[in-house]
Amino acid sequence: MKNIKLLRKARRARRVRAQMEGTAERPRVSIHRTNKYIYAQAIDDISAKTVVSFSSLALKKEAKGTKTDMAKEVGKQLAELLKKNQIAKAIFDRGSFAYKGRLKALAEGLRENGIEV
């Protein structure tokens, strides 16, 4: 049963990613969510390199609040890192996760700090 779930998840992520490709000017912001943390990284698919990354692990000691609040803060911090690299636009890659809850909060954090997603 577990293998079927993993296959469905991988198929869903592949279907979402097939429609997008990150570039140096507009990287793909890939999200990974666990039960405890959320990770985000901006990827340039053409050169196959991660431009910047940030996760709620870095916020663990200083930030308090719900996991959704932490996700929004991760989005804000990632936006600051993208601005330092002169990147104003990005492609949001939700992977196999639904666009709601923590993923939506992370995207809103990116938008609030000036990154066009």
C-alpha positions in Angstrom: 0.0 0.0 0.0 2.8 2.4 0.9 4.5 1.9 -2.5 1.3 2.8 -4.3 1.1 6.1 -2.3 4.7 6.9 -3.1 4.2 6.2 -6.8 1.1 8.4 -6.9 3.0 11.2 -5.1 6.0 11.0 -7.5 3.6 10.9 -10.5 1.8 14.0 -9.3 5.1 15.9 -8.7 6.4 14.9 -12.2 3.2 16.1 -13.8 3.5 19.5 -12.0 7.2 19.9 -12.8 6.8 19.0 -16.5 5.2 22.3 -17.1 7.9 24.5 -15.6 11.6 25.1 -16.0 13.6 27.5 -13.8 16.2 29.9 -15.4 18.8 32.1 -13.9 16.5 35.1 -14.2 13.4 33.3 -13.0 14.3 30.3 -10.8 12.0 27.5 -9.8 11.1 27.7 -6.1 10.8 24.1 -5.0 9.1 23.3 -1.7 9.4 20.2 0.5 7.2 19.8 3.5 7.6 17.4 6.4 5.4 17.1 9.5 7.8 19.3 11.5 9.6 21.6 9.0 9.3 23.2 5.6 12.1 23.6 3.1 12.3 26.0 0.1 15.0 26.3 -2.5 15.3 28.4 -5.7 16.7 26.2 -8.5 18.2 27.2 -11.9 17.3 24.1 -14.0 19.4 25.1 -17.0 22.7 25.0 -15.1 21.3 22.5 -12.5 22.2 24.6 -9.5 20.5 25.7 -6.4 20.6 29.5 -6.3 19.4 30.0 -2.6 17.7 27.9 0.0 16.1 28.4 3.4 14.2 26.3 5.8 12.3 26.5 9.1 15.2 24.6 10.7 17.1 27.9 10.7 14.2 29.7 12.4 13.6 27.0 15.0 15.4 28.7 17.9 14.3 32.3 17.3 10.7 32.1 15.9 7.6 31.1 17.8 4.2 30.3 16.5 2.4 27.8 14.4 3.9 25.9 11.5 1.9 28.1 9.1 3.5 31.2 10.7 6.9 29.6 10.3 6.2 28.8 6.7 5.3 32.5 6.0 8.5 33.5 7.7 10.5 31.1 5.5 8.9 32.7 2.5 9.9 36.2 3.7 13.5 35.1 4.4 13.8 33.3 1.0 12.5 36.5 -0.7 15.2 38.5 1.0 17.9 36.1 -0.2 16.5 36.2 -3.7 16.5 40.0 -3.7 20.2 40.0 -2.7 20.8 37.9 -5.8 18.9 40.5 -7.9 16.0 38.1 -8.6 12.5 39.6 -8.7 10.5 36.8 -10.3 10.2 33.1 -9.6 8.2 30.0 -10.5 6.4 28.3 -7.6 6.8 24.5 -7.7 4.5 22.9 -5.2 5.6 19.4 -6.1 3.1 16.8 -5.0 1.6 19.0 -2.3 -1.7 20.8 -2.6 -1.6 24.6 -2.7 -3.1 25.3 0.7 -2.0 25.7 4.3 1.7 26.0 4.8 2.5 26.1 1.1 0.1 28.9 0.5 1.5 30.8 3.5 5.1 30.4 2.1 4.0 31.7 -1.3 2.2 34.7 0.4 5.5 35.4 2.3 7.4 35.5 -1.0 4.8 37.9 -2.5 4.7 40.2 0.5 8.4 40.8 0.2 8.3 41.7 -3.5 8.9 38.4 -5.4 6.5 37.8 -8.3 5.4 34.2 -8.1 
